Amino acid sequence: MTTDSPVIEATGLGLSYGTTRALDGVDLTVPAGTVLGVLGPNGAGKTTAVRVLSTLLRPDTGTARVAGHDIRTDPQAVRRAIGLTGQYASVDEDLTGTQNLTMIGRLLGLPRAAARARAADLLAGFSLTDAADRSAGTYSGGMRRRLDLAASLVGRPQVLFLDEPTTGLDPRSRTEVWDVVRRLVDEGTSVLLTTQYLEEADELADDIVVFDAGRVVAHGTSDELKHRAGAQTLAVRPRERSDLPVVLQVLEQVTGAAPAVDGQGTASVPVRGEAVLGTVLDLLTTRGVGLSELGVRLPSLDEVFFALTGSPTAVPEKEAVA
């Protein structure tokens, strides 16, 4: 594989479970050194695609190459080139952090000393050195997830599959995992990331594909997908909640549409561009309304997701296993 070749290239992947079409002609490309975010509602086929590309499932139709190796004809070479972290931490709770990583190194064929050295390096890189000799069962959720990520990197993979890696984590732990992923990409690892968190894709992904009913229904950068969703939104929040009726009146006067109001007292209305900002500001200033927020934004990725699939974001999918 040359440095210019995609690390993942799939064409027409299809897979059925009985009468259920889990993948229906999926095409994917991941350039080297990038993160591809894969979004989709429950049962859309995201996890099935990961299982196929990581050689855990064999597709009925289509072809794919991962790190330059064909998933059908050379699955062992694919497995040597990849790391995989599933939706839930898979570390052994009875073993220490060091023992978990050393065991994986030994299973990958490393000599004992090399496996322990690799474990120590990874524990340091994931800020787990202080907990290295504690059983994994005593780790917090964020620590366990970092250990799980470290486990997938023992073999120094070219490609890392992250299947909803922050499911169930609190916001602080999720941010810690994001920092780890960014560092891995900076160091040259390529990542395919499935996620149920739209913010996660916005933060990490260079490109995004949206799955629905086993197909790729959209592909592009975060901003490109947001532009596809249509109108921008003008958001206005008055400094004093008592001024909200005036804000609503002015917005409807300027845009001709009835604004929506969220729980924080922010009024929003679809607009075609930023030209209305000056008019709204002048009218509200003339009427003595002070503002805490005034701006035009693209649709959120949640809104894009709903526009493309007709489904809200949801809890992690649990797809059938052959």
Secondary structure, 3 states (H helix, E strand, C coil): CCCCCCCEEEEEEEEEECCEEEEEEEEEEECCCCEEEEECCCCCCHHHHHHHHCCCCCCCEEEEEECCEECCCCHHHHHHHEEEECCCCCCCCCCEHHHHHHHHHHHCCCCHHHHHHHHHHHHHHCCCHHHCCCEHHHCCHHHHHHHHHHHHCCCCCCEEEEECCCCCCCHHHHHHHHHHHHHHHHCCCEEEEECCCHHHHHHHCCEEEEEECCEEEEEECHHHHHHHCCCEEEEEEECCHHHHHHHHHHHHHHHCCCCEECCCCCEEEEECCCCHHHHHHHHHHHCCCCEEEEEEECCCHHHHHHHHHCCCCCCCCCCCCC
